[in-house]
Amino acid sequence: MPNVDLVVEMVDMMAATRSYEANITATNAIKSMALKALEI
């Protein structure tokens, strides 16, 4: 039996997914601000 705790791995994966989604949201906000700045 491998030394892999499925519960720990699932929690880590969910945390990584949330972090990725937060980074996408931040990147989209930065992109939006940059586009607004170019309009001025």
Gaussian input, Z-matrix of N, CA and C with variables (Angstrom, degrees):
# hf/3-21g

backbone

0 1
 N
 C     1     B1
 C     2     B2     1     A1
 N     3     B3     2     A2     1     D1
 C     4     B4     3     A3     2     D2
 C     5     B5     4     A4     3     D3
 N     6     B6     5     A5     4     D4
 C     7     B7     6     A6     5     D5
 C     8     B8     7     A7     6     D6
 N     9     B9     8     A8     7     D7
 C    10    B10     9     A9     8     D8
 C    11    B11    10    A10     9     D9
 N    12    B12    11    A11    10    D10
 C    13    B13    12    A12    11    D11
 C    14    B14    13    A13    12    D12
 N    15    B15    14    A14    13    D13
 C    16    B16    15    A15    14    D14
 C    17    B17    16    A16    15    D15
 N    18    B18    17    A17    16    D16
 C    19    B19    18    A18    17    D17
 C    20    B20    19    A19    18    D18
 N    21    B21    20    A20    19    D19
 C    22    B22    21    A21    20    D20
 C    23    B23    22    A22    21    D21
 N    24    B24    23    A23    22    D22
 C    25    B25    24    A24    23    D23
 C    26    B26    25    A25    24    D24
 N    27    B27    26    A26    25    D25
 C    28    B28    27    A27    26    D26
 C    29    B29    28    A28    27    D27
 N    30    B30    29    A29    28    D28
 C    31    B31    30    A30    29    D29
 C    32    B32    31    A31    30    D30
 N    33    B33    32    A32    31    D31
 C    34    B34    33    A33    32    D32
 C    35    B35    34    A34    33    D33
 N    36    B36    35    A35    34    D34
 C    37    B37    36    A36    35    D35
 C    38    B38    37    A37    36    D36
 N    39    B39    38    A38    37    D37
 C    40    B40    39    A39    38    D38
 C    41    B41    40    A40    39    D39
 N    42    B42    41    A41    40    D40
 C    43    B43    42    A42    41    D41
 C    44    B44    43    A43    42    D42
 N    45    B45    44    A44    43    D43
 C    46    B46    45    A45    44    D44
 C    47    B47    46    A46    45    D45
 N    48    B48    47    A47    46    D46
 C    49    B49    48    A48    47    D47
 C    50    B50    49    A49    48    D48
 N    51    B51    50    A50    49    D49
 C    52    B52    51    A51    50    D50
 C    53    B53    52    A52    51    D51
 N    54    B54    53    A53    52    D52
 C    55    B55    54    A54    53    D53
 C    56    B56    55    A55    54    D54
 N    57    B57    56    A56    55    D55
 C    58    B58    57    A57    56    D56
 C    59    B59    58    A58    57    D57
 N    60    B60    59    A59    58    D58
 C    61    B61    60    A60    59    D59
 C    62    B62    61    A61    60    D60
 N    63    B63    62    A62    61    D61
 C    64    B64    63    A63    62    D62
 C    65    B65    64    A64    63    D63
 N    66    B66    65    A65    64    D64
 C    67    B67    66    A66    65    D65
 C    68    B68    67    A67    66    D66
 N    69    B69    68    A68    67    D67
 C    70    B70    69    A69    68    D68
 C    71    B71    70    A70    69    D69
 N    72    B72    71    A71    70    D70
 C    73    B73    72    A72    71    D71
 C    74    B74    73    A73    72    D72
 N    75    B75    74    A74    73    D73
 C    76    B76    75    A75    74    D74
 C    77    B77    76    A76    75    D75
 N    78    B78    77    A77    76    D76
 C    79    B79    78    A78    77    D77
 C    80    B80    79    A79    78    D78
 N    81    B81    80    A80    79    D79
 C    82    B82    81    A81    80    D80
 C    83    B83    82    A82    81    D81
 N    84    B84    83    A83    82    D82
 C    85    B85    84    A84    83    D83
 C    86    B86    85    A85    84    D84
 N    87    B87    86    A86    85    D85
 C    88    B88    87    A87    86    D86
 C    89    B89    88    A88    87    D87
 N    90    B90    89    A89    88    D88
 C    91    B91    90    A90    89    D89
 C    92    B92    91    A91    90    D90
 N    93    B93    92    A92    91    D91
 C    94    B94    93    A93    92    D92
 C    95    B95    94    A94    93    D93
 N    96    B96    95    A95    94    D94
 C    97    B97    96    A96    95    D95
 C    98    B98    97    A97    96    D96
 N    99    B99    98    A98    97    D97
 C   100   B100    99    A99    98    D98
 C   101   B101   100   A100    99    D99
 N   102   B102   101   A101   100   D100
 C   103   B103   102   A102   101   D101
 C   104   B104   103   A103   102   D102
 N   105   B105   104   A104   103   D103
 C   106   B106   105   A105   104   D104
 C   107   B107   106   A106   105   D105
 N   108   B108   107   A107   106   D106
 C   109   B109   108   A108   107   D107
 C   110   B110   109   A109   108   D108
 N   111   B111   110   A110   109   D109
 C   112   B112   111   A111   110   D110
 C   113   B113   112   A112   111   D111
 N   114   B114   113   A113   112   D112
 C   115   B115   114   A114   113   D113
 C   116   B116   115   A115   114   D114
 N   117   B117   116   A116   115   D115
 C   118   B118   117   A117   116   D116
 C   119   B119   118   A118   117   D117

   B1=1.4657
   B2=1.5288
   B3=1.3154
   B4=1.4728
   B5=1.5326
   B6=1.3138
   B7=1.4668
   B8=1.5277
   B9=1.3231
   B10=1.4584
   B11=1.5214
   B12=1.3331
   B13=1.4667
   B14=1.5244
   B15=1.3318
   B16=1.4632
   B17=1.5187
   B18=1.3270
   B19=1.4700
   B20=1.5266
   B21=1.3223
   B22=1.4681
   B23=1.5235
   B24=1.3137
   B25=1.4611
   B26=1.5264
   B27=1.3345
   B28=1.4703
   B29=1.5212
   B30=1.3345
   B31=1.4702
   B32=1.5218
   B33=1.3293
   B34=1.4638
   B35=1.5235
   B36=1.3323
   B37=1.4594
   B38=1.5279
   B39=1.3337
   B40=1.4611
   B41=1.5257
   B42=1.3217
   B43=1.4610
   B44=1.5247
   B45=1.3174
   B46=1.4592
   B47=1.5244
   B48=1.3242
   B49=1.4625
   B50=1.5179
   B51=1.3269
   B52=1.4718
   B53=1.5218
   B54=1.3148
   B55=1.4610
   B56=1.5247
   B57=1.3227
   B58=1.4694
   B59=1.5254
   B60=1.3376
   B61=1.4618
   B62=1.5250
   B63=1.3375
   B64=1.4610
   B65=1.5247
   B66=1.3268
   B67=1.4645
   B68=1.5209
   B69=1.3284
   B70=1.4627
   B71=1.5237
   B72=1.3316
   B73=1.4593
   B74=1.5263
   B75=1.3224
   B76=1.4644
   B77=1.5245
   B78=1.3195
   B79=1.4625
   B80=1.5194
   B81=1.3241
   B82=1.4599
   B83=1.5225
   B84=1.3244
   B85=1.4630
   B86=1.5243
   B87=1.3280
   B88=1.4650
   B89=1.5247
   B90=1.3279
   B91=1.4664
   B92=1.5218
   B93=1.3270
   B94=1.4603
   B95=1.5264
   B96=1.3332
   B97=1.4677
   B98=1.5245
   B99=1.3158
   B100=1.4633
   B101=1.5271
   B102=1.3311
   B103=1.4625
   B104=1.5239
   B105=1.3326
   B106=1.4681
   B107=1.5216
   B108=1.3198
   B109=1.4612
   B110=1.5242
   B111=1.3174
   B112=1.4635
   B113=1.5243
   B114=1.3346
   B115=1.4616
   B116=1.5235
   B117=1.3230
   B118=1.4754
   B119=1.5198
   A1=108.96
   A2=117.27
   A3=119.80
   A4=111.66
   A5=114.53
   A6=120.44
   A7=110.48
   A8=116.73
   A9=122.11
   A10=108.02
   A11=115.48
   A12=120.67
   A13=107.25
   A14=115.72
   A15=119.87
   A16=112.83
   A17=117.27
   A18=119.90
   A19=110.20
   A20=116.63
   A21=120.73
   A22=110.00
   A23=116.90
   A24=120.32
   A25=111.78
   A26=117.39
   A27=120.35
   A28=111.05
   A29=116.91
   A30=120.71
   A31=109.93
   A32=117.22
   A33=120.80
   A34=111.05
   A35=116.74
   A36=120.39
   A37=110.82
   A38=116.53
   A39=119.86
   A40=110.89
   A41=117.24
   A42=121.14
   A43=110.36
   A44=116.81
   A45=120.62
   A46=110.66
   A47=116.79
   A48=120.71
   A49=110.63
   A50=117.07
   A51=120.55
   A52=110.69
   A53=116.55
   A54=120.78
   A55=110.34
   A56=116.74
   A57=121.80
   A58=110.48
   A59=116.71
   A60=120.31
   A61=111.12
   A62=117.41
   A63=120.86
   A64=110.43
   A65=117.05
   A66=120.37
   A67=111.09
   A68=117.64
   A69=120.67
   A70=110.14
   A71=117.03
   A72=120.98
   A73=110.43
   A74=117.16
   A75=121.01
   A76=110.65
   A77=117.04
   A78=120.60
   A79=111.00
   A80=117.38
   A81=120.34
   A82=111.09
   A83=117.94
   A84=121.18
   A85=110.45
   A86=116.97
   A87=121.13
   A88=110.13
   A89=116.68
   A90=121.03
   A91=110.46
   A92=116.37
   A93=121.02
   A94=110.72
   A95=116.88
   A96=120.23
   A97=110.96
   A98=117.12
   A99=120.50
   A100=110.37
   A101=117.00
   A102=120.00
   A103=111.06
   A104=117.27
   A105=120.85
   A106=110.33
   A107=117.29
   A108=121.03
   A109=110.76
   A110=117.09
   A111=120.06
   A112=112.21
   A113=117.18
   A114=120.39
   A115=111.96
   A116=116.72
   A117=120.48
   A118=110.42
   D1=126.71
   D2=-178.26
   D3=-70.11
   D4=155.91
   D5=179.79
   D6=-84.33
   D7=60.26
   D8=179.71
   D9=-123.46
   D10=121.81
   D11=176.74
   D12=-94.44
   D13=107.90
   D14=-174.78
   D15=-60.50
   D16=-36.58
   D17=179.89
   D18=-64.05
   D19=-45.70
   D20=179.31
   D21=-62.60
   D22=-43.19
   D23=-179.85
   D24=-64.42
   D25=-39.33
   D26=178.05
   D27=-65.19
   D28=-42.53
   D29=178.48
   D30=-63.10
   D31=-43.35
   D32=177.91
   D33=-62.02
   D34=-40.94
   D35=179.67
   D36=-65.01
   D37=-41.56
   D38=179.00
   D39=-64.50
   D40=-39.69
   D41=178.03
   D42=-64.67
   D43=-41.67
   D44=178.45
   D45=-64.62
   D46=-39.20
   D47=178.78
   D48=-63.71
   D49=-44.46
   D50=178.89
   D51=-63.71
   D52=-40.33
   D53=178.83
   D54=-63.28
   D55=-43.53
   D56=178.29
   D57=-60.69
   D58=-45.28
   D59=179.54
   D60=-63.50
   D61=-39.45
   D62=178.08
   D63=-64.56
   D64=-39.18
   D65=178.10
   D66=-65.31
   D67=-39.06
   D68=177.47
   D69=-63.55
   D70=-43.30
   D71=178.99
   D72=-61.38
   D73=-44.46
   D74=179.21
   D75=-64.00
   D76=-42.22
   D77=179.17
   D78=-63.25
   D79=-41.15
   D80=177.91
   D81=-64.81
   D82=-37.50
   D83=177.44
   D84=-64.67
   D85=-43.27
   D86=178.45
   D87=-62.66
   D88=-43.38
   D89=178.79
   D90=-60.58
   D91=-44.03
   D92=179.56
   D93=-62.17
   D94=-43.81
   D95=178.99
   D96=-64.17
   D97=-40.43
   D98=179.77
   D99=-64.04
   D100=-41.91
   D101=178.69
   D102=-65.26
   D103=-39.36
   D104=176.62
   D105=-63.67
   D106=-40.50
   D107=179.91
   D108=-63.85
   D109=-34.31
   D110=179.46
   D111=-71.69
   D112=-22.13
   D113=179.32
   D114=-74.09
   D115=-23.79
   D116=-176.21
   D117=-71.23

